[in-house]
């Protein structure tokens, strides 16, 4: 299962959150994330990319999210 780093800003140095997914989310899909119990925050996937973790090493999936009301 892919580990994905989620960002809410292109220039962010730290991810908004990191999560394990059954599948790699695609552009245009929506995600809901439970914050305090009973409340959800909704995001739209705007961009997906892969960054190399170490030189010559493995890649990590990343996605840019947009808050969706």
VENDA-V170919 format. One record per pair of residues at least 6 apart in sequence whose C-alpha atoms are under 8 Angstrom apart, sorted by the first residue. I is the first residue (numbers start at 1). GAP is how many residues later the second one is. If there is no record, write none. Layout:
# VENDA-V170919
((I GAP) (I GAP))
This chain:
# VENDA-V170919
((1 19) (1 20) (1 21) (1 22) (2 18) (2 19) (2 20) (2 21) (2 22) (2 59) (3 15) (3 16) (3 17) (3 18) (3 57) (3 58) (4 14) (4 15) (4 16) (4 17) (4 20) (4 56) (4 57) (4 58) (4 59) (5 10) (5 11) (5 12) (5 13) (5 14) (5 55) (5 56) (5 57) (5 58) (6 9) (6 10) (6 11) (6 12) (6 13) (6 56) (6 57) (6 58) (6 59) (7 7) (7 8) (7 9) (7 10) (7 55) (7 56) (7 57) (7 58) (8 7) (8 8) (8 56) (8 57) (8 58) (8 59) (9 55) (9 56) (10 54) (24 37) (25 20) (25 23) (26 19) (26 21) (26 22) (27 17) (27 18) (27 19) (27 20) (27 21) (28 16) (28 17) (28 18) (29 15) (29 16) (30 12) (30 13) (30 14) (30 15) (31 11) (31 12) (31 13) (31 14) (32 8) (32 9) (32 10) (32 11) (33 7) (33 8) (33 9) (34 6) (34 7) (35 6) (41 26) (41 27) (42 25) (42 26) (42 27) (43 22) (43 23) (43 24) (43 25) (44 21) (44 22) (44 23) (44 24) (45 18) (45 19) (45 20) (45 21) (46 17) (46 18) (46 19) (46 20) (47 16) (47 17) (47 18) (48 13) (48 14) (48 15) (48 16) (49 12) (49 13) (49 14) (50 9) (50 10) (50 11) (50 12) (51 8) (51 9) (51 10) (51 11) (52 6) (52 7) (52 8) (53 6) (53 7))
